[in-house]
Amino acid sequence: MDTSPLFRPFRLGSLELPNRIVMAPMTRKYSPSGIPNDAVARYYRRRAEGGVGLIITEGTTIDRRAASNNPDIPNFHSPASLAGWAHVLAEVHAAGGKIAPQIWHQGMSRAAGTGPFPDAPSEGPSAMEGQGHTMSDADIAETIDAYASAAASARRIGFDAVELHGAHGYLIDQFFWAPTNQRHDRFGGDAADRTRFAVEVIRAVRRAIGPDFPLSLRFSQWKTQDYSARLAETPEQLERILTPLAEAGVDIFHASTRRFWQPEFAGSDLNLAGWSRKLTGRPSISVGSVGLAGPDFMEALSGRSYGAELGSLDELLRRMAADEFDLIAVGRALISNPDWSLKVREARLDELKPFERTDLETLA
């Protein structure tokens, strides 16, 4: 097995990576009161020591009271949390790694009465079934500023890039998706109009971080509440969504799919990341059950365990050798195997441990 396509260097502006392997963002809820501690720092350092090219952190919430549904999800705005993230960063850099925070707001996906501010009503583009708060123009402006402030902090602290979480039915994605965006103002309307919120967030973030700091956007067709959801039924529809985002300042599209080997549209073998790269000319990150023979991450949380067979690695290498996408994000396999990258590079596949649901019960 020729694994060299995974281990080519990658460069984008100031971001230089030794290989094409990315640690996928995975919410762990091990930051008491939203502050990443020494255990979190060691967790990310182990993946850097294990050979990951770029770490994208778990989702970290912006300075909005309704942004989070759990007080132990880290935030990226309080002085104590930013100091904690500076420690995480120092540990990752000491191990020779690169790291980007993922900036997040859960929007209407946050259940009422949860998170560090349970009294705050959940907010989104539209109140759903009488639940939550439809964001006003002032709410939207303040939220855009909160995204920009978090991104500016990432650059100031010394992170290597920043990612906006625009996938899986959370706030930015809720503006993209017609069932959750029923507005009749400039932030609603057809698919292109529904990108306006994201465009304004991206522009504000770009102003805050400058022209040369790498900015990634994670997006998806599927939602946590609807695996069959689609923003675009055709490449032409996808192009109308992604083009304004690229023009606003996205450098990398992180196309989240549940299984990376599945074609996105009929008539082509390209997956969602492949189409993103083709349509925008921007680098893309693919993701989805890499290195596992079992189902996707959400289904694995049911408690079943799966072997660590690399049944899809040949297909991944084929697509990477063809430059279908630029980087590949690995999730569950890196929870169970911090040194997954090194073992794959050294062809020690028989040493890879299977993912078990119990692996989520510790921050190893």
C-alpha positions as semicolon CSV with decimal commas, in nm:
position;residue;x (nm);y (nm);z (nm)
1;M;0,000;0,000;0,000
2;D;0,148;0,334;-0,110
3;T;0,052;0,584;0,160
4;S;0,262;0,867;0,016
5;P;-0,043;1,073;-0,100
6;L;-0,126;1,120;0,269
7;F;0,221;1,239;0,356
8;R;0,287;1,510;0,100
9;P;0,349;1,855;0,248
10;F;0,073;2,113;0,213
11;R;0,105;2,490;0,208
12;L;-0,156;2,763;0,206
13;G;-0,025;3,112;0,275
14;S;0,128;3,110;0,621
15;L;0,008;2,755;0,692
16;E;0,269;2,487;0,621
17;L;0,182;2,127;0,705
18;P;0,407;1,820;0,686
19;N;0,123;1,597;0,565
20;R;-0,243;1,595;0,459
21;I;-0,393;1,452;0,781
22;V;-0,624;1,672;0,987
23;M;-0,769;1,595;1,327
24;A;-1,143;1,643;1,284
25;P;-1,322;1,864;1,537
26;M;-1,502;1,649;1,794
27;T;-1,692;1,785;2,094
28;R;-1,554;1,631;2,413
29;K;-1,704;1,839;2,700
30;Y;-1,398;1,816;2,924
31;S;-1,338;2,188;2,984
32;P;-1,489;2,271;3,326
33;S;-1,682;2,599;3,314
34;G;-1,573;2,635;2,953
35;I;-1,201;2,659;3,034
36;P;-0,962;2,411;2,866
37;N;-0,728;2,269;3,130
38;D;-0,406;2,065;3,141
39;A;-0,591;1,746;3,043
40;V;-0,722;1,915;2,729
41;A;-0,374;2,043;2,646
42;R;-0,225;1,694;2,686
43;Y;-0,504;1,545;2,471
44;Y;-0,424;1,770;2,177
45;R;-0,048;1,745;2,227
46;R;-0,065;1,366;2,199
47;R;-0,223;1,397;1,853
48;A;0,049;1,640;1,746
49;E;0,313;1,398;1,873
50;G;0,129;1,122;1,686
51;G;0,191;1,288;1,352
52;V;-0,128;1,482;1,270
53;G;-0,056;1,760;1,023
54;L;-0,325;2,000;1,147
55;I;-0,546;1,982;1,454
56;I;-0,887;2,145;1,435
57;T;-1,015;2,176;1,789
58;E;-1,355;2,078;1,914
59;G;-1,616;2,348;1,865
60;T;-1,547;2,651;2,087
61;T;-1,831;2,892;2,144
62;I;-1,851;3,264;2,075
63;D;-1,958;3,533;2,320
64;R;-2,335;3,483;2,300
65;R;-2,529;3,361;2,601
66;A;-2,721;3,107;2,395
67;A;-2,423;2,973;2,201
68;S;-2,367;2,657;2,407
69;N;-2,578;2,375;2,553
70;N;-2,319;2,252;2,804
71;P;-2,105;2,447;3,054
72;D;-1,813;2,210;2,996
73;I;-1,791;2,284;2,624
74;P;-1,498;2,525;2,588
75;N;-1,558;2,884;2,490
76;F;-1,329;3,114;2,298
77;H;-1,396;3,451;2,454
78;S;-1,353;3,467;2,834
79;P;-1,005;3,569;2,958
80;A;-0,969;3,242;3,151
81;S;-1,064;3,031;2,850
82;L;-0,833;3,221;2,617
83;A;-0,550;3,165;2,867
84;G;-0,638;2,795;2,865
85;W;-0,630;2,788;2,486
86;A;-0,291;2,964;2,489
87;H;-0,163;2,674;2,700
88;V;-0,312;2,419;2,460
89;L;-0,146;2,604;2,173
90;A;0,192;2,608;2,348
91;E;0,177;2,232;2,406
92;V;0,082;2,156;2,044
93;H;0,355;2,384;1,908
94;A;0,610;2,232;2,145
95;A;0,529;1,895;1,987
96;G;0,578;2,039;1,639
97;G;0,207;2,053;1,553
98;K;-0,025;2,308;1,397
99;I;-0,367;2,393;1,537
100;A;-0,680;2,591;1,450
101;P;-0,979;2,658;1,677
102;Q;-1,325;2,589;1,545
103;I;-1,555;2,880;1,626
104;W;-1,914;2,779;1,700
105;H;-2,267;2,888;1,789
106;Q;-2,530;2,615;1,825
107;G;-2,824;2,833;1,732
108;M;-3,167;2,673;1,759
109;S;-3,008;2,327;1,801
110;R;-2,941;2,423;2,162
111;A;-3,216;2,290;2,385
112;A;-3,390;2,546;2,603
113;G;-3,263;2,570;2,959
114;T;-2,917;2,428;2,889
115;G;-2,561;2,555;2,888
116;P;-2,380;2,805;3,109
117;F;-2,674;3,049;3,077
118;P;-2,985;2,829;3,096
119;D;-3,212;3,133;3,126
120;A;-3,108;3,262;2,782
121;P;-3,354;3,172;2,505
122;S;-3,205;2,979;2,214
123;E;-3,166;3,197;1,906
124;G;-3,158;3,145;1,533
125;P;-3,281;3,279;1,201
126;S;-3,638;3,173;1,285
127;A;-3,817;3,054;1,597
128;M;-3,917;2,693;1,538
129;E;-4,258;2,565;1,650
130;G;-4,284;2,846;1,901
131;Q;-3,947;2,761;2,055
132;G;-3,655;3,000;2,084
133;H;-3,598;3,353;1,968
134;T;-3,592;3,488;1,613
135;M;-3,275;3,695;1,589
136;S;-3,326;4,067;1,538
137;D;-3,098;4,284;1,326
138;A;-2,921;4,387;1,646
139;D;-2,878;4,023;1,753
140;I;-2,730;3,940;1,413
141;A;-2,490;4,234;1,421
142;E;-2,371;4,146;1,770
143;T;-2,329;3,781;1,673
144;I;-2,122;3,873;1,367
145;D;-1,902;4,086;1,592
146;A;-1,865;3,793;1,834
147;Y;-1,743;3,563;1,556
148;A;-1,492;3,828;1,445
149;S;-1,371;3,887;1,800
150;A;-1,310;3,515;1,856
151;A;-1,120;3,483;1,529
152;A;-0,909;3,789;1,611
153;S;-0,823;3,631;1,947
154;A;-0,712;3,314;1,767
155;R;-0,463;3,508;1,559
156;R;-0,347;3,723;1,850
157;I;-0,279;3,418;2,070
158;G;-0,077;3,252;1,795
159;F;-0,300;2,986;1,639
160;D;-0,210;2,874;1,288
161;A;-0,556;2,914;1,128
162;V;-0,921;2,943;1,228
163;E;-1,234;2,753;1,126
164;L;-1,598;2,862;1,133
165;H;-1,850;2,587;1,212
166;G;-2,113;2,627;0,940
167;A;-2,235;2,266;0,930
168;H;-2,467;2,009;1,088
169;G;-2,768;2,231;1,157
170;Y;-2,595;2,482;1,386
171;L;-2,636;2,859;1,360
172;I;-2,459;2,946;1,034
173;D;-2,605;2,636;0,870
174;Q;-2,951;2,727;0,997
175;F;-2,933;3,041;0,785
176;F;-2,834;2,829;0,481
177;W;-3,115;2,576;0,516
178;A;-3,470;2,669;0,408
179;P;-3,657;2,467;0,677
180;T;-3,479;2,662;0,954
181;N;-3,457;2,999;0,777
182;Q;-3,805;3,133;0,714
183;R;-3,709;3,498;0,721
184;H;-3,844;3,753;0,475
185;D;-3,568;4,012;0,519
186;R;-3,227;4,029;0,354
187;F;-3,109;3,722;0,548
188;G;-3,382;3,499;0,403
189;G;-3,515;3,413;0,061
190;D;-3,363;3,185;-0,202
191;A;-3,048;2,978;-0,156
192;A;-2,815;3,260;-0,257
193;D;-2,989;3,508;-0,024
194;R;-2,963;3,261;0,263
195;T;-2,583;3,281;0,238
196;R;-2,589;3,648;0,341
197;F;-2,543;3,586;0,714
198;A;-2,244;3,360;0,650
199;V;-2,101;3,609;0,400
200;E;-2,121;3,890;0,655
201;V;-1,964;3,669;0,923
202;I;-1,681;3,572;0,687
203;R;-1,617;3,932;0,582
204;A;-1,606;4,046;0,944
205;V;-1,372;3,763;1,036
206;R;-1,150;3,838;0,739
207;R;-1,122;4,203;0,843
208;A;-1,035;4,091;1,196
209;I;-0,765;3,839;1,102
210;G;-0,617;4,009;0,796
211;P;-0,570;3,887;0,441
212;D;-0,303;3,624;0,501
213;F;-0,442;3,422;0,794
214;P;-0,599;3,093;0,677
215;L;-0,976;3,072;0,723
216;S;-1,167;2,746;0,690
217;L;-1,544;2,698;0,674
218;R;-1,698;2,366;0,767
219;F;-2,025;2,301;0,589
220;S;-2,247;2,001;0,526
221;Q;-2,555;1,885;0,345
222;W;-2,670;1,659;0,633
223;K;-2,797;1,789;0,966
224;T;-2,791;1,619;1,305
225;Q;-3,171;1,624;1,298
226;D;-3,199;1,512;0,933
227;Y;-2,932;1,293;0,772
228;S;-3,105;1,320;0,435
229;A;-3,108;1,701;0,426
230;R;-2,958;1,873;0,124
231;L;-2,867;2,234;0,062
232;A;-2,797;2,160;-0,304
233;E;-2,939;1,894;-0,534
234;T;-2,701;1,972;-0,822
235;P;-2,349;2,103;-0,870
236;E;-2,497;2,423;-1,011
237;Q;-2,694;2,482;-0,692
238;L;-2,386;2,410;-0,481
239;E;-2,184;2,659;-0,685
240;R;-2,439;2,931;-0,615
241;I;-2,397;2,868;-0,242
242;L;-2,019;2,833;-0,226
243;T;-1,913;3,109;-0,467
244;P;-2,021;3,403;-0,246
245;L;-1,858;3,236;0,054
246;A;-1,529;3,201;-0,133
247;E;-1,550;3,558;-0,256
248;A;-1,614;3,677;0,102
249;G;-1,285;3,527;0,219
250;V;-1,297;3,150;0,279
251;D;-0,960;2,988;0,203
252;I;-1,049;2,624;0,272
253;F;-1,383;2,444;0,246
254;H;-1,419;2,164;0,502
255;A;-1,691;1,952;0,346
256;S;-1,843;1,731;0,614
257;T;-1,991;1,403;0,494
258;R;-2,076;1,088;0,684
259;R;-1,885;0,861;0,443
260;F;-1,609;1,020;0,235
261;W;-1,625;0,761;-0,044
262;Q;-1,986;0,834;-0,141
263;P;-2,045;1,047;-0,454
264;E;-2,231;1,370;-0,388
265;F;-2,422;1,402;-0,715
266;A;-2,535;1,156;-0,980
267;G;-2,309;1,118;-1,280
268;S;-1,982;1,182;-1,100
269;D;-1,757;1,001;-0,853
270;L;-1,663;1,325;-0,678
271;N;-1,753;1,359;-0,312
272;L;-1,862;1,688;-0,155
273;A;-1,505;1,805;-0,091
274;G;-1,415;1,719;-0,449
275;W;-1,700;1,929;-0,581
276;S;-1,608;2,215;-0,347
277;R;-1,255;2,220;-0,484
278;K;-1,373;2,196;-0,844
279;L;-1,637;2,468;-0,816
280;T;-1,443;2,726;-0,613
281;G;-1,079;2,656;-0,693
282;R;-1,012;2,665;-0,316
283;P;-0,846;2,380;-0,125
284;S;-1,084;2,141;0,046
285;I;-1,088;1,904;0,342
286;S;-1,279;1,578;0,316
287;V;-1,402;1,375;0,612
288;G;-1,630;1,082;0,693
289;S;-1,557;0,747;0,862
290;V;-1,191;0,742;0,762
291;G;-1,008;0,424;0,853
292;L;-1,312;0,246;0,989
293;A;-1,522;-0,033;0,846
294;G;-1,823;0,055;1,063
295;P;-2,079;0,333;1,027
296;D;-2,033;0,704;1,078
297;F;-1,954;0,876;1,406
298;M;-2,311;0,958;1,505
299;E;-2,427;0,599;1,459
300;A;-2,127;0,465;1,649
301;L;-2,238;0,654;1,958
302;S;-2,513;0,394;1,998
303;G;-2,265;0,174;2,180
304;R;-2,161;-0,078;1,917
305;S;-1,790;-0,119;1,852
306;Y;-1,622;-0,179;1,521
307;G;-1,291;-0,320;1,416
308;A;-1,007;-0,097;1,309
309;E;-0,996;-0,245;0,961
310;L;-0,865;0,003;0,709
311;G;-1,126;-0,107;0,460
312;S;-1,159;0,239;0,310
313;L;-0,793;0,344;0,315
314;D;-0,724;0,222;-0,039
315;E;-1,013;0,433;-0,165
316;L;-0,891;0,733;0,031
317;L;-0,540;0,700;-0,113
318;R;-0,680;0,667;-0,464
319;R;-0,879;0,987;-0,431
320;M;-0,593;1,177;-0,271
321;A;-0,349;1,065;-0,539
322;A;-0,593;1,204;-0,795
323;D;-0,605;1,537;-0,606
324;E;-0,981;1,516;-0,565
325;F;-0,937;1,706;-0,237
326;D;-0,636;1,841;-0,051
327;L;-0,667;1,727;0,310
328;I;-0,846;1,449;0,495
329;A;-0,991;1,483;0,846
330;V;-0,980;1,181;1,075
331;G;-1,212;1,153;1,374
332;R;-1,289;0,835;1,569
333;A;-0,968;0,664;1,466
334;L;-0,771;0,944;1,634
335;I;-0,974;0,918;1,953
336;S;-0,873;0,555;1,991
337;N;-0,527;0,595;1,832
338;P;-0,350;0,926;1,901
339;D;-0,062;0,796;1,686
340;W;-0,285;0,687;1,395
341;S;-0,083;0,895;1,149
342;L;0,249;0,741;1,248
343;K;0,114;0,387;1,240
344;V;-0,037;0,435;0,896
345;R;0,285;0,588;0,765
346;E;0,490;0,299;0,907
347;A;0,241;0,037;0,781
348;R;0,167;-0,080;1,138
349;L;-0,200;-0,121;1,064
350;D;-0,232;-0,433;1,277
351;E;-0,152;-0,219;1,582
352;L;-0,451;0,011;1,536
353;K;-0,714;-0,026;1,807
354;P;-1,085;-0,041;1,727
355;F;-1,300;0,253;1,827
356;E;-1,514;0,181;2,133
357;R;-1,785;0,404;2,271
358;T;-1,610;0,384;2,607
359;D;-1,315;0,570;2,453
360;L;-1,530;0,882;2,480
361;E;-1,551;0,849;2,857
362;T;-1,195;0,968;2,909
363;L;-0,976;1,234;2,750
364;A;-0,687;1,003;2,665
